[in-house]
Amino acid sequence: MFKKVTSHKGFWKSVATLTLAFAVVFFFVQWAFVGFSAGFLNVSLRTVVALLLGGFVYGFSMTYGKFWGKLKEKANKNK
């Protein structure tokens, strides 16, 4: 089922979209917690990688659940 879900049309596009959205939102949340300090904008490569990796984990898991549910519902409907 894993291969079927990950090879479904639109899966990786949805993962990429959610990854970027999560990274941007989480960046602004972190920036808000430091009071929108200008010094926070000097982010390191390590921070960017961590945001993107966290975004990927979130995006992949949410998209996988969505597509898995859709395929499972379709399979049950055909029975």
N, CA, C and O atoms as a printed pandas DataFrame, in Angstrom:
     atom_number atom_name residue_name chain_id  residue_number  x_coord  y_coord  z_coord
0              1         N          MET        A               1    0.829   -1.198    0.000
1              2        CA          MET        A               1    0.000    0.000    0.000
2              3         C          MET        A               1    0.871    1.258    0.000
3              4         O          MET        A               1    0.486    2.283   -0.563
4              5         N          PHE        A               2    2.053    1.177    0.637
5              6        CA          PHE        A               2    2.938    2.339    0.703
6              7         C          PHE        A               2    3.340    2.792   -0.697
7              8         O          PHE        A               2    3.275    3.979   -1.016
8              9         N          LYS        A               3    3.753    1.842   -1.526
9             10        CA          LYS        A               3    4.187    2.184   -2.884
10            11         C          LYS        A               3    3.019    2.726   -3.708
11            12         O          LYS        A               3    3.197    3.631   -4.525
12            13         N          LYS        A               4    1.839    2.177   -3.494
13            14        CA          LYS        A               4    0.653    2.624   -4.215
14            15         C          LYS        A               4    0.316    4.071   -3.847
15            16         O          LYS        A               4   -0.042    4.872   -4.711
16            17         N          VAL        A               5    0.432    4.391   -2.579
17            18        CA          VAL        A               5    0.118    5.751   -2.121
18            19         C          VAL        A               5    1.161    6.734   -2.639
19            20         O          VAL        A               5    0.807    7.789   -3.166
20            21         N          THR        A               6    2.443    6.400   -2.493
21            22        CA          THR        A               6    3.495    7.342   -2.879
22            23         C          THR        A               6    3.610    7.516   -4.392
23            24         O          THR        A               6    4.170    8.508   -4.857
24            25         N          SER        A               7    3.090    6.568   -5.159
25            26        CA          SER        A               7    3.142    6.711   -6.618
26            27         C          SER        A               7    1.849    7.301   -7.182
27            28         O          SER        A               7    1.729    7.472   -8.395
28            29         N          HIS        A               8    0.893    7.610   -6.326
29            30        CA          HIS        A               8   -0.375    8.194   -6.771
30            31         C          HIS        A               8   -0.124    9.591   -7.334
31            32         O          HIS        A               8    0.708   10.343   -6.825
32            33         N          LYS        A               9   -0.866    9.922   -8.403
33            34        CA          LYS        A               9   -0.696   11.226   -9.044
34            35         C          LYS        A               9   -1.000   12.356   -8.054
35            36         O          LYS        A               9   -2.036   12.347   -7.388
36            37         N          GLY        A              10   -0.106   13.306   -7.968
37            38        CA          GLY        A              10   -0.300   14.474   -7.114
38            39         C          GLY        A              10    0.237   14.328   -5.707
39            40         O          GLY        A              10    0.223   15.290   -4.939
40            41         N          PHE        A              11    0.717   13.129   -5.348
41            42        CA          PHE        A              11    1.199   12.903   -3.982
42            43         C          PHE        A              11    2.399   13.790   -3.662
43            44         O          PHE        A              11    2.390   14.514   -2.667
44            45         N          TRP        A              12    3.421   13.736   -4.497
45            46        CA          TRP        A              12    4.655   14.469   -4.189
46            47         C          TRP        A              12    4.477   15.978   -4.327
47            48         O          TRP        A              12    5.152   16.748   -3.642
48            49         N          LYS        A              13    3.583   16.401   -5.199
49            50        CA          LYS        A              13    3.301   17.833   -5.310
50            51         C          LYS        A              13    2.664   18.328   -4.015
51            52         O          LYS        A              13    2.990   19.410   -3.526
52            53         N          SER        A              14    1.765   17.537   -3.475
53            54        CA          SER        A              14    1.123   17.895   -2.214
54            55         C          SER        A              14    2.127   17.898   -1.063
55            56         O          SER        A              14    2.076   18.765   -0.191
56            57         N          VAL        A              15    3.041   16.924   -1.064
57            58        CA          VAL        A              15    4.089   16.884   -0.030
58            59         C          VAL        A              15    4.950   18.145   -0.108
59            60         O          VAL        A              15    5.237   18.763    0.917
60            61         N          ALA        A              16    5.359   18.526   -1.304
61            62        CA          ALA        A              16    6.209   19.716   -1.476
62            63         C          ALA        A              16    5.475   20.978   -1.023
63            64         O          ALA        A              16    6.059   21.836   -0.360
64            65         N          THR        A              17    4.213   21.088   -1.378
65            66        CA          THR        A              17    3.431   22.265   -0.989
66            67         C          THR        A              17    3.292   22.364    0.524
67            68         O          THR        A              17    3.490   23.432    1.104
68            69         N          LEU        A              18    2.953   21.253    1.159
69            70        CA          LEU        A              18    2.816   21.270    2.619
70            71         C          LEU        A              18    4.161   21.491    3.310
71            72         O          LEU        A              18    4.220   22.141    4.354
72            73         N          THR        A              19    5.239   20.957    2.736
73            74        CA          THR        A              19    6.570   21.167    3.308
74            75         C          THR        A              19    6.908   22.646    3.355
75            76         O          THR        A              19    7.321   23.163    4.393
76            77         N          LEU        A              20    6.733   23.322    2.233
77            78        CA          LEU        A              20    7.046   24.751    2.184
78            79         C          LEU        A              20    6.104   25.569    3.069
79            80         O          LEU        A              20    6.539   26.496    3.753
80            81         N          ALA        A              21    4.837   25.231    3.056
81            82        CA          ALA        A              21    3.871   25.971    3.880
82            83         C          ALA        A              21    4.198   25.817    5.360
83            84         O          ALA        A              21    4.184   26.799    6.103
84            85         N          PHE        A              22    4.491   24.592    5.794
85            86        CA          PHE        A              22    4.824   24.364    7.194
86            87         C          PHE        A              22    6.102   25.108    7.577
87            88         O          PHE        A              22    6.168   25.722    8.642
88            89         N          ALA        A              23    7.117   25.057    6.714
89            90        CA          ALA        A              23    8.384   25.727    7.023
90            91         C          ALA        A              23    8.190   27.231    7.173
91            92         O          ALA        A              23    8.744   27.842    8.087
92            93         N          VAL        A              24    7.411   27.824    6.287
93            94        CA          VAL        A              24    7.182   29.272    6.352
94            95         C          VAL        A              24    6.383   29.641    7.602
95            96         O          VAL        A              24    6.735   30.580    8.316
96            97         N          VAL        A              25    5.313   28.902    7.859
97            98        CA          VAL        A              25    4.490   29.194    9.039
98            99         C          VAL        A              25    5.298   29.008   10.322
99           100         O          VAL        A              25    5.230   29.842   11.225
100          101         N          PHE        A              26    6.055   27.928   10.406
101          102        CA          PHE        A              26    6.833   27.677   11.616
102          103         C          PHE        A              26    7.935   28.720   11.792
103          104         O          PHE        A              26    8.259   29.090   12.920
104          105         N          PHE        A              27    8.515   29.200   10.686
105          106        CA          PHE        A              27    9.506   30.266   10.767
106          107         C          PHE        A              27    8.888   31.512   11.392
107          108         O          PHE        A              27    9.480   32.127   12.279
108          109         N          PHE        A              28    7.692   31.883   10.925
109          110        CA          PHE        A              28    7.039   33.072   11.465
110          111         C          PHE        A              28    6.614   32.886   12.918
111          112         O          PHE        A              28    6.637   33.841   13.694
112          113         N          VAL        A              29    6.230   31.683   13.291
113          114        CA          VAL        A              29    5.881   31.412   14.690
114          115         C          VAL        A              29    7.115   31.572   15.572
115          116         O          VAL        A              29    7.046   32.194   16.633
116          117         N          GLN        A              30    8.245   31.011   15.134
117          118        CA          GLN        A              30    9.474   31.163   15.911
118          119         C          GLN        A              30    9.895   32.621   15.988
119          120         O          GLN        A              30   10.332   33.085   17.041
120          121         N          TRP        A              31    9.768   33.339   14.896
121          122        CA          TRP        A              31   10.143   34.748   14.856
122          123         C          TRP        A              31    9.243   35.551   15.792
123          124         O          TRP        A              31    9.713   36.486   16.440
124          125         N          ALA        A              32    7.975   35.206   15.874
125          126        CA          ALA        A              32    7.047   35.893   16.769
126          127         C          ALA        A              32    7.430   35.665   18.228
127          128         O          ALA        A              32    7.290   36.568   19.054
128          129         N          PHE        A              33    7.916   34.457   18.553
129          130        CA          PHE        A              33    8.297   34.169   19.934
130          131         C          PHE        A              33    9.516   34.963   20.393
131          132         O          PHE        A              33    9.718   35.137   21.595
132          133         N          VAL        A              34   10.327   35.443   19.463
133          134        CA          VAL        A              34   11.461   36.292   19.850
134          135         C          VAL        A              34   11.118   37.770   19.667
135          136         O          VAL        A              34   12.008   38.621   19.687
136          137         N          GLY        A              35    9.856   38.072   19.494
137          138        CA          GLY        A              35    9.401   39.459   19.410
138          139         C          GLY        A              35    9.697   40.124   18.088
139          140         O          GLY        A              35    9.896   41.338   18.047
140          141         N          PHE        A              36    9.734   39.379   17.019
141          142        CA          PHE        A              36   10.023   39.887   15.677
142          143         C          PHE        A              36   11.337   40.668   15.645
143          144         O          PHE        A              36   11.452   41.713   15.004
144          145         N          SER        A              37   12.317   40.123   16.358
145          146        CA          SER        A              37   13.635   40.740   16.414
146          147         C          SER        A              37   14.332   40.618   15.059
147          148         O          SER        A              37   14.289   39.569   14.416
148          149         N          ALA        A              38   14.975   41.712   14.636
149          150        CA          ALA        A              38   15.689   41.707   13.359
150          151         C          ALA        A              38   16.871   40.744   13.387
151          152         O          ALA        A              38   17.276   40.238   12.341
152          153         N          GLY        A              39   17.426   40.484   14.559
153          154        CA          GLY        A              39   18.545   39.562   14.678
154          155         C          GLY        A              39   18.173   38.129   14.338
155          156         O          GLY        A              39   19.035   37.336   13.960
156          157         N          PHE        A              40   16.897   37.792   14.468
157          158        CA          PHE        A              40   16.442   36.434   14.163
158          159         C          PHE        A              40   16.519   36.135   12.671
159          160         O          PHE        A              40   16.602   34.972   12.273
160          161         N          LEU        A              41   16.493   37.176   11.844
161          162        CA          LEU        A              41   16.509   36.976   10.400
162          163         C          LEU        A              41   17.860   36.485    9.881
163          164         O          LEU        A              41   17.961   36.067    8.728
164          165         N          ASN        A              42   18.883   36.531   10.706
165          166        CA          ASN        A              42   20.190   35.989   10.331
166          167         C          ASN        A              42   20.220   34.494   10.636
167          168         O          ASN        A              42   20.952   34.045   11.518
168          169         N          VAL        A              43   19.428   33.741    9.907
169          170        CA          VAL        A              43   19.311   32.306   10.157
170          171         C          VAL        A              43   20.457   31.571    9.475
171          172         O          VAL        A              43   20.941   31.979    8.419
172          173         N          SER        A              44   20.871   30.496   10.095
173          174        CA          SER        A              44   21.947   29.693    9.530
174          175         C          SER        A              44   21.377   28.638    8.587
175          176         O          SER        A              44   20.169   28.403    8.540
176          177         N          LEU        A              45   22.264   28.023    7.852
177          178        CA          LEU        A              45   21.866   26.939    6.953
178          179         C          LEU        A              45   21.275   25.787    7.751
179          180         O          LEU        A              45   20.357   25.107    7.290
180          181         N          ARG        A              46   21.803   25.574    8.941
181          182        CA          ARG        A              46   21.312   24.509    9.817
182          183         C          ARG        A              46   19.833   24.732   10.183
183          184         O          ARG        A              46   19.052   23.782   10.233
184          185         N          THR        A              47   19.462   25.982   10.435
185          186        CA          THR        A              47   18.084   26.316   10.761
186          187         C          THR        A              47   17.164   26.080    9.567
187          188         O          THR        A              47   16.068   25.539    9.716
188          189         N          VAL        A              48   17.611   26.485    8.394
189          190        CA          VAL        A              48   16.812   26.293    7.181
190          191         C          VAL        A              48   16.612   24.810    6.904
191          192         O          VAL        A              48   15.510   24.383    6.560
192          193         N          VAL        A              49   17.680   24.021    7.055
193          194        CA          VAL        A              49   17.583   22.573    6.839
194          195         C          VAL        A              49   16.626   21.950    7.858
195          196         O          VAL        A              49   15.827   21.081    7.510
196          197         N          ALA        A              50   16.708   22.393    9.111
197          198        CA          ALA        A              50   15.821   21.860   10.148
198          199         C          ALA        A              50   14.365   22.203    9.855
199          200         O          ALA        A              50   13.486   21.359   10.033
200          201         N          LEU        A              51   14.099   23.422    9.410
201          202        CA          LEU        A              51   12.729   23.811    9.059
202          203         C          LEU        A              51   12.208   22.984    7.889
203          204         O          LEU        A              51   11.064   22.529    7.909
204          205         N          LEU        A              52   13.042   22.789    6.873
205          206        CA          LEU        A              52   12.617   22.009    5.714
206          207         C          LEU        A              52   12.452   20.528    6.057
207          208         O          LEU        A              52   11.539   19.873    5.555
208          209         N          LEU        A              53   13.322   20.004    6.900
209          210        CA          LEU        A              53   13.196   18.602    7.299
210          211         C          LEU        A              53   11.937   18.397    8.138
211          212         O          LEU        A              53   11.204   17.429    7.935
212          213         N          GLY        A              54   11.690   19.293    9.065
213          214        CA          GLY        A              54   10.462   19.226    9.858
214          215         C          GLY        A              54    9.231   19.380    8.985
215          216         O          GLY        A              54    8.226   18.697    9.184
216          217         N          GLY        A              55    9.318   20.280    8.018
217          218        CA          GLY        A              55    8.218   20.466    7.084
218          219         C          GLY        A              55    7.978   19.232    6.237
219          220         O          GLY        A              55    6.835   18.885    5.939
220          221         N          PHE        A              56    9.061   18.567    5.849
221          222        CA          PHE        A              56    8.920   17.343    5.054
222          223         C          PHE        A              56    8.246   16.238    5.860
223          224         O          PHE        A              56    7.364   15.545    5.355
224          225         N          VAL        A              57    8.658   16.079    7.097
225          226        CA          VAL        A              57    8.042   15.046    7.951
226          227         C          VAL        A              57    6.550   15.332    8.096
227          228         O          VAL        A              57    5.722   14.432    7.965
228          229         N          TYR        A              58    6.220   16.581    8.364
229          230        CA          TYR        A              58    4.807   16.967    8.496
230          231         C          TYR        A              58    4.059   16.778    7.173
231          232         O          TYR        A              58    2.993   16.163    7.141
232          233         N          GLY        A              59    4.612   17.302    6.101
233          234        CA          GLY        A              59    3.956   17.222    4.800
234          235         C          GLY        A              59    3.762   15.801    4.323
235          236         O          GLY        A              59    2.707   15.453    3.793
236          237         N          PHE        A              60    4.789   14.972    4.513
237          238        CA          PHE        A              60    4.692   13.582    4.078
238          239         C          PHE        A              60    3.643   12.833    4.879
239          240         O          PHE        A              60    2.830   12.105    4.309
240          241         N          SER        A              61    3.652   13.004    6.190
241          242        CA          SER        A              61    2.709   12.250    7.018
242          243         C          SER        A              61    1.263   12.689    6.771
243          244         O          SER        A              61    0.372   11.842    6.705
244          245         N          MET        A              62    1.016   13.973    6.634
245          246        CA          MET        A              62   -0.338   14.456    6.380
246          247         C          MET        A              62   -0.827   14.022    4.994
247          248         O          MET        A              62   -1.970   13.593    4.837
248          249         N          THR        A              63    0.042   14.138    4.003
249          250        CA          THR        A              63   -0.343   13.751    2.650
250          251         C          THR        A              63   -0.536   12.250    2.545
251          252         O          THR        A              63   -1.456   11.786    1.871
252          253         N          TYR        A              64    0.324   11.488    3.208
253          254        CA          TYR        A              64    0.184   10.034    3.175
254          255         C          TYR        A              64   -1.158    9.622    3.781
255          256         O          TYR        A              64   -1.862    8.779    3.226
256          257         N          GLY        A              65   -1.500   10.208    4.902
257          258        CA          GLY        A              65   -2.784    9.900    5.538
258          259         C          GLY        A              65   -3.960   10.255    4.654
259          260         O          GLY        A              65   -4.929    9.502    4.563
260          261         N          LYS        A              66   -3.876   11.397    4.005
261          262        CA          LYS        A              66   -4.958   11.831    3.127
262          263         C          LYS        A              66   -5.132   10.874    1.938
263          264         O          LYS        A              66   -6.244   10.439    1.640
264          265         N          PHE        A              67   -4.027   10.556    1.269
265          266        CA          PHE        A              67   -4.100    9.689    0.099
266          267         C          PHE        A              67   -4.424    8.248    0.492
267          268         O          PHE        A              67   -5.143    7.560   -0.233
268          269         N          TRP        A              68   -3.909    7.787    1.620
269          270        CA          TRP        A              68   -4.209    6.433    2.081
270          271         C          TRP        A              68   -5.706    6.300    2.345
271          272         O          TRP        A              68   -6.325    5.310    1.956
272          273         N          GLY        A              69   -6.280    7.294    3.001
273          274        CA          GLY        A              69   -7.709    7.280    3.273
274          275         C          GLY        A              69   -8.528    7.294    1.993
275          276         O          GLY        A              69   -9.533    6.593    1.875
276          277         N          LYS        A              70   -8.083    8.104    1.030
277          278        CA          LYS        A              70   -8.795    8.184   -0.233
278          279         C          LYS        A              70   -8.755    6.839   -0.973
279          280         O          LYS        A              70   -9.777    6.388   -1.489
280          281         N          LEU        A              71   -7.583    6.201   -1.024
281          282        CA          LEU        A              71   -7.465    4.914   -1.709
282          283         C          LEU        A              71   -8.207    3.809   -0.963
283          284         O          LEU        A              71   -8.804    2.935   -1.591
284          285         N          LYS        A              72   -8.178    3.839    0.359
285          286        CA          LYS        A              72   -8.882    2.839    1.154
286          287         C          LYS        A              72  -10.397    2.970    0.950
287          288         O          LYS        A              72  -11.097    1.966    0.812
288          289         N          GLU        A              73  -10.890    4.194    0.932
289          290        CA          GLU        A              73  -12.314    4.430    0.706
290          291         C          GLU        A              73  -12.718    3.953   -0.696
291          292         O          GLU        A              73  -13.779    3.353   -0.873
292          293         N          LYS        A              74  -11.871    4.223   -1.676
293          294        CA          LYS        A              74  -12.149    3.797   -3.049
294          295         C          LYS        A              74  -12.164    2.265   -3.136
295          296         O          LYS        A              74  -13.005    1.696   -3.832
296          297         N          ALA        A              75  -11.244    1.599   -2.439
297          298        CA          ALA        A              75  -11.183    0.137   -2.459
298          299         C          ALA        A              75  -12.407   -0.468   -1.769
299          300         O          ALA        A              75  -12.932   -1.481   -2.232
300          301         N          ASN        A              76  -12.865    0.128   -0.682
301          302        CA          ASN        A              76  -14.051   -0.367    0.016
302          303         C          ASN        A              76  -15.326   -0.127   -0.779
303          304         O          ASN        A              76  -16.281   -0.898   -0.682
304          305         N          LYS        A              77  -15.337    0.939   -1.562
305          306        CA          LYS        A              77  -16.499    1.260   -2.370
306          307         C          LYS        A              77  -16.669    0.258   -3.508
307          308         O          LYS        A              77  -17.787   -0.038   -3.929
308          309         N          ASN        A              78  -15.536   -0.261   -4.001
309          310        CA          ASN        A              78  -15.570   -1.206   -5.124
310          311         C          ASN        A              78  -15.944   -2.627   -4.687
311          312         O          ASN        A              78  -16.183   -3.482   -5.541
312          313         N          LYS        A              79  -16.000   -2.891   -3.408
313          314        CA          LYS        A              79  -16.345   -4.250   -2.929
314          315         C          LYS        A              79  -17.817   -4.527   -3.039
315          316         O          LYS        A              79  -18.269   -5.615   -2.682
